Amino acid sequence: MSINNFISELRSGNQQAFKKLVETYRQKVFNTAISLVQDHALAEDISQEVFVTIYRSVSSFNERSSLATWIYRITVNKCLDHLRAKKRQKFGLFSQFFNTDAIYNKPGFEHPGIKLENRENARFLFEAINLLPYNQKTVFILAHIEELSQKEIAEIMNLSIKAVESLLQRAKANLRKKLSSIYDRRKIN
């Protein structure tokens, strides 16, 4: 079935086509979400929200970008929405009375796709990635974890390719500094 026929089937509410879409993109959506939010349960919730959004809005998919790009864009936006909401909660009224950092900053995050022998290094890397500004974090994850091209990332994030290149360079430079700092801190402890 061609992509145009597949999209037509999705738009007509064909449950088999939607099931195929979920089977095809479920792991990519989850991997992107867990890399961005670093919380297994939240990544699962976001994944479900992504597919509900796709189901409800597939009729508005304009096909200017690929279906995969559209799905990644929805995923990144859902993650950003959750991170913004979490940040608002973190700095709410009760943050002056309680240590909310313990709730929202999860030390030792382990990405489920990382091989056991690489987990310690991955833990340091994700700790550093989590300290990056959101756009740098997103670009880095899409480029180096999801292995998307800069053109695809530009489409997903509604940026120019030059902006993606710049964010990627800044992310790498910041990661070097942050990893060095994390490594030094761990060496002292």
C-alpha positions in Angstrom: 0.0 0.0 0.0 1.4 3.4 -0.9 1.8 6.1 1.7 -1.0 8.2 0.1 -3.4 5.2 0.3 -2.2 4.5 3.9 -2.9 8.1 4.9 -6.3 7.9 3.2 -7.1 4.8 5.2 -6.1 6.5 8.4 -8.3 9.5 7.6 -11.3 7.3 6.9 -10.9 5.8 10.4 -9.6 2.3 9.3 -8.7 0.6 12.5 -6.3 -1.8 10.8 -4.4 1.1 9.3 -4.2 2.8 12.7 -3.0 -0.4 14.3 -0.3 -0.7 11.7 0.7 2.9 12.3 1.0 2.3 16.1 3.0 -0.9 15.5 5.4 0.9 13.1 6.0 4.0 15.3 5.4 2.9 18.9 9.0 2.2 19.7 10.3 5.4 18.0 7.8 7.5 19.8 8.6 5.9 23.2 12.3 6.2 22.7 12.1 9.9 21.8 9.8 10.5 24.8 11.9 8.6 27.3 15.1 10.3 26.1 13.5 13.8 26.5 11.5 13.3 29.8 13.7 10.6 31.4 10.8 8.9 33.1 9.5 5.6 32.0 5.9 6.0 33.2 5.6 9.5 31.8 7.1 8.4 28.5 4.4 5.7 28.3 1.7 8.3 29.0 3.1 10.6 26.4 3.3 7.8 23.8 -0.4 7.1 24.4 -1.2 10.8 24.1 0.8 11.0 20.8 -1.3 8.3 19.2 -4.6 9.7 20.5 -3.6 13.0 19.0 -2.7 11.4 15.7 -6.0 9.5 15.6 -7.9 12.7 16.3 -6.0 15.0 14.0 -4.9 12.8 11.0 -7.5 14.5 8.9 -5.5 17.8 9.3 -2.2 16.2 8.3 -1.2 18.4 5.3 1.5 16.1 3.9 4.0 19.0 3.5 6.3 16.8 5.7 6.6 13.1 5.9 4.3 11.1 8.2 7.3 10.2 10.4 8.3 13.9 10.7 4.8 14.8 11.7 4.7 12.0 14.4 8.1 13.1 15.8 6.9 16.7 15.9 3.8 15.7 17.9 6.0 13.6 20.2 8.5 16.5 20.8 5.7 18.9 21.5 3.9 16.6 23.9 7.2 16.1 25.8 7.7 19.9 25.9 4.2 20.4 27.2 4.8 17.9 30.0 8.2 19.4 30.9 6.7 22.9 31.0 3.8 21.7 33.2 6.4 20.0 35.5 8.4 23.1 35.7 5.3 25.2 36.6 4.5 22.7 39.4 8.1 22.7 40.6 8.1 26.4 41.1 4.6 26.6 42.5 3.6 27.7 46.0 4.8 24.6 47.7 8.3 24.7 46.3 9.2 27.2 49.0 8.3 24.6 51.7 9.5 21.3 50.1 12.5 20.1 48.2 10.8 19.6 44.8 14.2 18.8 43.1 14.1 15.4 44.6 10.8 14.8 42.9 11.7 16.1 39.5 15.4 15.5 39.1 15.8 11.8 38.8 19.4 10.8 39.4 20.7 7.7 37.8 18.2 7.6 34.9 18.8 4.5 32.8 17.6 4.5 29.2 16.0 1.1 28.5 17.7 0.8 25.1 21.2 1.0 26.5 23.3 -2.2 26.8 24.2 -3.2 30.3 28.0 -2.7 29.8 27.3 0.9 28.7 24.8 1.9 31.4 27.3 3.7 33.6 28.5 5.9 30.8 25.0 6.4 29.5 23.9 7.5 33.0 26.5 10.3 33.0 25.6 11.3 29.4 21.8 11.5 30.2 22.6 13.4 33.4 24.5 16.0 31.3 21.9 16.0 28.5 19.2 16.8 31.0 21.1 19.9 32.0 21.0 21.3 28.4 18.5 24.0 27.4 15.5 22.2 25.9 16.2 23.0 22.2 19.8 21.8 22.5 18.6 18.7 24.3 16.0 18.0 21.7 18.3 18.5 18.8 21.0 16.3 20.4 18.6 13.5 21.1 17.0 13.6 17.7 20.4 13.6 16.0 22.4 11.2 18.1 19.9 8.9 19.8 17.2 8.8 17.1 19.8 9.2 14.3 17.7 11.7 12.3 19.2 13.9 9.7 19.5 17.7 10.3 16.9 18.2 7.6 14.4 16.0 9.4 15.2 17.7 12.7 14.7 21.1 11.1 11.2 20.0 9.9 10.3 18.5 13.2 11.3 21.6 15.2 10.3 24.2 12.6 13.8 25.6 12.4 16.3 26.2 9.6 19.0 23.7 9.0 21.6 26.3 10.0 19.7 26.8 13.3 19.8 23.0 13.9 23.5 22.9 13.1 24.1 25.8 15.5 22.1 24.2 18.3 23.9 20.9 17.7 27.3 22.5 18.0 26.3 24.4 21.2 24.8 21.2 22.6 28.1 19.3 22.0 30.2 22.1 23.5 27.9 22.3 26.5 27.9 18.5 26.9 31.7 18.5 27.0 31.7 21.0 29.8 28.9 19.3 31.7 30.3 15.8 31.4 33.7 17.1 32.6 32.0 18.7 35.6 30.0 15.6 36.3 33.0 13.4 36.0 35.1 15.6 38.3 32.3 15.7 40.8 31.9 12.0 40.8 35.7 11.5 41.1 35.7 13.7 44.3 32.9 11.7 45.9 
